[in-house]
């Protein structure tokens, strides 16, 4: 996830999709889950190699935990 997120910040064509995520005025769950319409295409290129070597249950468990963690990362409680 880190490299995908970093990639979205480093390359303009990726940030055009990712910038929707950063357009909220407040840090909240809606901001954390807001994604660009085609960001999944970029994310898929990072996920596919993982799907070839990590068991599906473990991979989906990671995605679930990461989504829950986004709520924590996008609150005003985290500096």
N, C-alpha and C positions, 0 to 999 in steps of 0.2 A: 504494500500500500504506500509506503514511504516513497518509493521510486516513481510510482504512478503519479502521486501528488506533486512531487518535485518536477517531474516532466511537464505536468500541466502548468506549472509556474514558469518554467524556463523557455518554453516554445510558444510563440504567439498563436499559432493555429490551434494548439491545445488549450491555451488560456482563454480563447474566445468562447469555448464551451464551459470551461471551469469558472469563469468570472461570475456567472450567475450565482454560484455558491458563495461568493464574496460580496454580493451586492446588498445583503441585508443590513439594516441599520443597527440591529441588536443581535447579540449572540443568543440563539435559542435553537430548539430542536428543528424548527422549520428551516432555519438557515443551514443547519448541519446536513439536512437531507436534501436540500435543493441542489439539483444537478442539471447541467445542460442537456438538451434533447439528444445530442449525439455523443455525449461524453462516454457512453457505454462502449462505443467503438474503440476509443483510445484505451479504455480500461480492459477491453477484451484482449488486446495485444499483450498486455502485461499478465493477464490471468491465464491465458492458454498454456504457456510453458509450465505454470504451476499445476494446472489440471493434469498435465501429462505425468507428473512425478509425485503428486500428493494425493492420497486417497480422498474421494469426493466428500465423505462425511467430515473429515478433518478440514478440508478446504471450505466447505459451507459453514462449519462451526467457526472458522476464523472470520469469514465474511460477516456472520451474525454478531460476533463479539466486537468486530471493528465498527459496525454500524451502531451498536450500543455505546461504544466508547466515544463516538462522534458527539453524542449528547454532552458528555463531560467536557470534551475539548472545546465545545462551542457555547459554553456558559460563561457568565461574567465571573464565576468563582475561580476560573483558571486565569492567571495573569498572562 
